[in-house]
Amino acid sequence: MDSGDERLWDEFHRVVNMSSRELSEWLRTRSSTPDDEEYPDRAGPHLGQRVLEILGKRKTDLIPDDFDVMRRVVDKIHGQRREDLEPTAGETHWRHRLMSLGHDPLKPPST
């Protein structure tokens, strides 16, 4: 893993401030339909599921596609948030969209 990948890993874990358990529960809650209840491990949007997969990996287990997903997620979250990621209330759909990527805008940044 080169230094750019290392920085991406760190930034991904900074902006994705929900634990894998929180994200998994959110995705199941968010898309609770009869079809999703049959396959709860596939609930939620594809990108949210990919975030969940990456959260379950070690750095050494990442594949090139994982880095692409991490870049997309970091870019999407930064595109909708300030750089400092201070807790911010907003419209419900905005918060839910971010939470489906693993970022809760009302959660204080970890130190």
C-alpha positions in Angstrom: 0.0 0.0 0.0 1.5 3.3 -1.0 1.3 6.6 0.9 -1.7 7.8 -1.2 -3.6 4.6 -0.5 -2.7 5.0 3.2 -4.1 8.6 3.3 -7.2 7.4 1.5 -7.7 4.6 4.1 -7.3 7.1 6.9 -9.7 9.7 5.3 -12.3 7.0 4.5 -12.3 6.0 8.2 -12.5 9.6 9.3 -15.5 10.5 7.2 -17.3 7.1 7.6 -18.1 7.8 11.3 -20.6 5.0 11.7 -19.5 1.6 13.0 -20.2 -1.4 10.8 -22.9 -2.4 13.2 -24.6 1.0 13.1 -24.4 1.1 9.3 -25.7 -2.5 8.9 -28.7 -1.7 11.2 -29.3 1.6 9.4 -29.3 -0.1 5.9 -31.7 -2.8 7.1 -34.0 -0.3 8.7 -33.8 2.1 5.8 -34.9 -0.4 3.2 -37.2 -2.7 5.1 -39.2 -4.3 2.4 -40.3 -8.0 2.2 -37.6 -8.7 -0.3 -34.9 -7.2 1.9 -36.1 -9.1 4.9 -35.4 -12.3 3.0 -31.8 -11.2 2.4 -31.0 -8.8 5.3 -27.2 -8.9 4.5 -28.1 -7.3 1.1 -30.3 -4.5 2.4 -29.7 -0.9 1.4 -28.1 0.7 -1.6 -25.2 -1.0 -3.3 -22.7 1.7 -2.4 -23.7 1.4 1.3 -23.2 -2.3 1.1 -19.7 -1.8 -0.4 -18.9 0.6 2.5 -20.0 -2.1 4.9 -17.8 -4.7 3.2 -14.7 -2.4 3.3 -15.3 -1.7 7.0 -15.0 -5.4 7.6 -11.6 -5.6 5.9 -8.0 -5.1 6.9 -5.9 -2.8 4.9 -3.9 -5.8 3.5 -7.1 -7.4 2.2 -8.2 -4.4 0.0 -8.5 -4.8 -3.7 -8.3 -2.1 -6.4 -12.1 -1.8 -6.6 -12.2 -1.1 -2.8 -10.0 1.9 -3.3 -12.3 3.2 -6.1 -15.3 2.8 -3.7 -13.4 4.5 -0.9 -12.6 7.5 -3.2 -16.2 7.8 -4.3 -17.5 7.7 -0.7 -14.9 10.3 0.5 -15.7 12.6 -2.5 -19.5 12.3 -2.0 -19.3 13.0 1.8 -16.9 15.9 1.3 -19.2 17.2 -1.5 -22.1 17.5 1.0 -20.2 18.4 4.2 -17.7 21.0 5.4 -14.1 19.8 5.8 -14.2 19.9 9.6 -17.2 17.5 9.7 -18.6 19.2 12.8 -22.1 18.0 13.8 -24.6 19.6 11.5 -28.4 19.4 11.4 -29.9 19.4 8.0 -32.9 18.1 6.2 -33.9 14.5 7.0 -33.4 13.2 3.5 -29.9 14.7 3.4 -28.9 13.1 6.6 -30.4 9.7 5.5 -28.5 9.9 2.2 -25.2 10.4 4.1 -26.0 7.7 6.6 -26.5 5.3 3.8 -22.8 5.9 3.0 -21.8 5.4 6.7 -21.6 9.1 7.7 -24.0 10.5 10.3 -23.7 14.3 10.1 -25.1 14.6 13.7 -22.3 12.5 15.2 -19.3 14.3 16.6 -16.0 13.7 14.8 -13.8 11.1 16.5 -10.5 12.2 17.9 
